């Protein structure tokens, strides 16, 4: 066996052992796929093409699956238009913005310093597209957009769009209030990358019903689909996106992902409300427990959180990074901003009592207790929850594998 192949196999085994068998994943921008959804990523579709103009032949069933996925997405999010072709949430953002804005036009969005998406910062995607950006006024105590200041600024500067796009989102945002006070002179769009699973589960705000012309984002955060993007919109806006997206933004859309996403959408349709409720209950329990243990949990004082995220912040970036590294050494996986996500552990079946236990383990790391002992405790907790919940458990995985591998082998 060549050395590189052996190294590859060792890395794959190492990842499985660490991330799937013995660690607690609290990264809020990740989730775990059901075995059934994950299996569909290995479909023969992974090497195939299709296109709306019929250029590629033999694509009958790929096209049929895309149509099913679109219809389910429209049902789940109560949207007039849905598109599943974006390869990521960022590409979905690009497709939407490119269809609605011209170079030189102005948008308002959330500053990264207030939890906004860094990809929409002034020096990121808008700079590439020649779009001007003004950051939304933000109430740092309430962790919410300041409606009155936003309206005042909008009347003065007249932005083409207000985009609500959070990477750190701890509460519902005032979409309806902005819509009512804007009175139509500026449109609103909502990047739901982090909260799509909560929106689709009906346990968060509903941007399309509250006045947003589009809802778009990633499909793999609180929503438990494969990595990729989705766009949901009003009919007219959808037609404008549709006229642009192919082939300018997405050429080949990775049809194995769309098949897997379609099944994940069906899971969300069937189990989303129960899942989303438990995610939010778990976040509240984790935030409360950590705060009571004396860790620096930030957020709105009245609720701390009402999403899948809990924000642990030492107010010094280097301390956050250092603590994230210590947590990793104990097999508690977070990002370096320490946005703790309850989405994946919830999908594994954990509930409020497990959140209290997780808080105790994080506190043990904070107190610099023996890391090997903590790792063993983490591994024991993880081993008690080794089956993905909120899925079609009676779906015959062997039948799916027969679809994937020739002769079922």
N, C-alpha and C positions, 0 to 999 in steps of 0.2 A: 504493500500500500504506500503510495507516495506520501511524503511528509505533510504536504499541504492538505490532502484529503483527510489524513488522520487528525490534523489540527482542527479542520472544519468540524469533524464529527465530535471531537472533544469539546469544542466551544458550544455546539448544539446541546450536548449532554449537560454541560455546565449550566447553561441558561435554564434548561428544564428543571434541573435540581434546585437551583437557587430561586427562580421566579415562580415556578409552578408548584413546587413541592414543599418549600420550607420558608417562604417569606410572605409578609403581609404587604400587598401593593396598595398604597394610599395615594398614588399619583392621580390627581383629579382629571387629567386629560387622557387617561387610559381606561380600558374596561376589558373584561374577559368575554370571549365568544363562546356560545354554546358549541358543543362538539359538532352538532349538525350544521351550523353556519360555517364553522371552520372547515368542515369537510368540503363544502361547496367551493371553497377557494381553490381546491385542487381539480376542479372540473376541466375537461378538455377546452372549455371556453377560454381558458387562460391564454391560449395561443391563437385565438380566432378574431376575425374582424367582422363588423357589419356597419352599415351606414344607412341613414334615412333615405338617401337617394337610390338605394338598391344596387350600388356599384358592385358589392360583394354578393355572390350567390351562395346558396346553402345556409343562409342565416335565419331561416324560418323560426326555429325554436329560440334562438337568441332574442329575436325581435319580440316573440310572444312573451318571454320572461320579462323583458324590459317593460312591456305594456302592463303586465300584472303588477310589477313593482311600482310603476307610476300611479296606478289606480289605488293601490294600498296606501301609498304615501299621501295621496290626496284625501283618502278617508281618515287616516290617523291624524293628520294636521288640519283637516277641514279646509283644504286649499283648492283653488280653482286650477292651479297649474303646479306640476311637480317635474323636476328633472334630476336624474340620478347619475349623470355622466361625469360630473366633476371629480377629479382624481383626489382632491383634498378639500378641506374647508377653505383654504387660501385660494384655490382655483375657483371655487364657488363664489368667493368674494370678487375675484377678478372678473368672472363672467357677469355678475350682477352690475358691478360698477361700470364696466366697459359698455354695457347696454344702456346705461342711464345717464352717463356723464360725458362731457367733452373736455378736452384739455383747457385749462384756465378757469373752469367752474369751481365753485367753493362748496365744501362739505363741512359739517360739524361731526366729530366723533370723539370717543373717550380717550383721554390722555393715558399713555402707559403708566404714568406716575399715579393715576387714579384707578389702575386696574384694567386699562384698556388694552386691546389687542396690539402687540408691537408691530405686527405686519401692516397695520394701518396708521402707524406713526407718520409724522410729517416727512421723515427722510426715508420711508419705506415704499410700499406700493403706490401711494399717491404721487410721490416724487417721480417714479418711473412713468406714470400715466400723465404727468403734468397737471395734476389736480391740486387745488389749494385746500389747506386744512386749517380749521380753527378747532381748538379743543373745547368740549362742552363744560360749562360751569358745573362743579361737582361739590356736593356736601360731604366732606370727609368724615363727619361724625355719623351721619345717617347711611353712608356708603351708597348714596343715590344721586342721580342727576338733579341739579337744582332747576326746577321747572321755571320759576319766575325769571331768574337770571338768563336762562336759555332763551326764553321768549323775547326778552328785551334785546339780547344780542342778535337773535335771528331777525327781528324787525329792522335792526340797524344794518346788518351785513347781507341779509337775504340769501342764505345758502340754498343750493339746489336740493340737498339732501341732509337729513340728520340721521346718522348711523349709530345705533346703540350696539356697541361691540366690546364686551368685557371678556378678559381672560381670568380676572379675579372677580367673581360675582357672588355676592352673599345674600342678595335679596331681589325681589321683583323691582323693576324699574318703571317710572311713570309714563308709560307709552300712551295710555288713554288720556292722561292730563295734558301731555304735550300735543297730542292730536287735536283735542278739543280747543286748546288755546291758539294753536297755529292756524286754525280755521282754513286749512287748505293751501296756504301760500308757500309751505315747504313740506316735502314728503318725508316719511320716516321709514327706515329699514332696520331690521333687527338681525344681528349676527348671533344665532343661538347655539354656536358650536358647543359650549359647555353645558347648556341646559336643555338640549333637544329631547333627551330622554324624559325629563320632567315635564316639558311642554307636551310631548306626545302622550305621556301618561295622564295628562289632564290635572296635574297637581302643581302647576306653576302658572304664570301668566300666559295669556294666549295672544301673542303679538298681532296675528292676522285679524283677530276679532277686535283688537284694541286700536286699530288704525294704521298698522304698518302695511306697506305695499308689498313687502317681501320678507321672508324668513329664510335664512340660509346658514350653512355652517358644516362642521365636521360630524361624522356619523359614528364616532368611536369613543366618546367621552361619557357623559351620563347616558347617552344612547349607546346600546351595546352591539352596534353593527361593526363590520370590518372597516379598516381605515379608508376614508374617502370623504366625499362631500355630497350635499344635497341642496337643492334650491326649491323653495315653495313660494308661490306668489299669486297676486291677482292675475286674472286672465290676460289683460292688456300688457302688463309688465312681463308676464311669461312669454307672450308672443314676441316681445322685443328681445328677450334673452334668447329664445329659440332661434331667432333670425341671425344671431351673432355667434352662438356658442360653437357650432360646427361649421367649418373646421378651424375657425380662428383661435378658439380657446382649448377645445378638446377634440382631438382627431380620433384616436382609438381609445375607447372608454374603459377597457378592462372588464370584459363581460362576466368573468368568473366573480369579480367583486360585486357586480350588479345582481347576479343570481344570489350570492350570499347576503347582500343587503336586502333583497326582497324577502328572504326568509326571516331576517332580523326584524324587518318592518312588521311581518306577520306576528312575530313574537311580541313586539311592542304593542300591536293592536290587541292581542289576547291578554297579555300579562302586564302591560305597561302601568296601569293605575295602581295595582298592588305593589309593584316594584318601586314606582316613584314615591308612593307614600312611605315605604320603609326606608328608602334612601334619605328622605328628609327627616324622618324620626331618628335615624341613626346619626345624621349630622348634628342634630340638636343635642343628642345624648353625648356624643363625643366632645362637642364644644363645651358643654356644661361640665363634664367630668374633668377635662383638661384645665378649665378655668378654676374649678374648685381645688385642683391639685397645685395651683399656683403658677401654671405656665402662662406665657403672655399671649393669650387668645385675643385677637382683634376682631372687630365687627360691630354692627349696630348694637348698642347696649340693650335694647328691648328684646332682640331675638338672637343675636350673635350670628345666626345663619338661618336661611330657609331654602338652601340649595344643597347640592352634593359636596360643597366645599366648606372646610373649616380652616381659618387663617391663623397660623402660629407665626408670630413675627417678633423678633428681638429688637427691632428698630435699627439694627446694624447689619447690613448685607453680609459682611464677613462672618458674623455670628450665625446667621441663618445657614450659610453654606457649611460652616463647621459643624453645626448641629445636624444638618441633613446627612453629612458624611458619617457622623457617629450613629445615627439611626440606621444607615445602610450597613454599617458594621454589625448591627444587631439584627439584620435582615428585615428591617422596617423600611420600605422603599418610598421615598417622597421626591418631589422636585426641590431645587435649591431655594425656591421662594417659600417653601413649606406651606403650599396649599394642600391641605390634607383632604383627600377625596374618599367618600364612603361608597362610591358607586360600585367598585369591583367587589369589595368585601360583602356588600349587600347582595350582589348577584350570587355570591357563594353561599348565601343563606344566613349570614350573621345578622343579629338583631341588637337591641339596646344593651343587653347584658354583655355582649361581646365588645361593644364600643367602650364600656366602662373598663373592660380588661385591657383593651388596646391603649386606652388612656393611661392605665397603670404601667404598662410596658414602656410607653414613651416617657413617662415620668421617671421610671427606673434608669433609662438612658440619661435623662437630664440630671439625675442625682449621681451619675457616674458609677452605677453599680456594675457588678461583674458582667461583661458583655457576653461571655460564653453561656452564663446562666440565662441571660435574657434571650439569647438566640435559641436555646433549647425550649424556652417557654413559647416563643414565637412559633417555632416549628410544631410544637404540640397543638397550639391553637389552630394553626393552618391545617394540620392533618385531620382535624375534626370537621372540616368544611372543604371537602374535595370534589364536590359535585355542583355544577352550575344549576341554578334555579331559574324560575321564570322562563321556561322553555317548553317545547313540545316533547315531553319526556317519553311519550308513547310513539314518537316517530321512529321508524325502523332505520337505524343507522346502517345496518348491513345493506338495506335496499339502496340507500344513498351511495354507499361505497361501490355497489354494483354499477351505478351510473357513472362513477368516476374512473374506476380502473377496469380495464379490459378483462373479461371473464371473472370479474369480482376478485381478482388476486392482487 
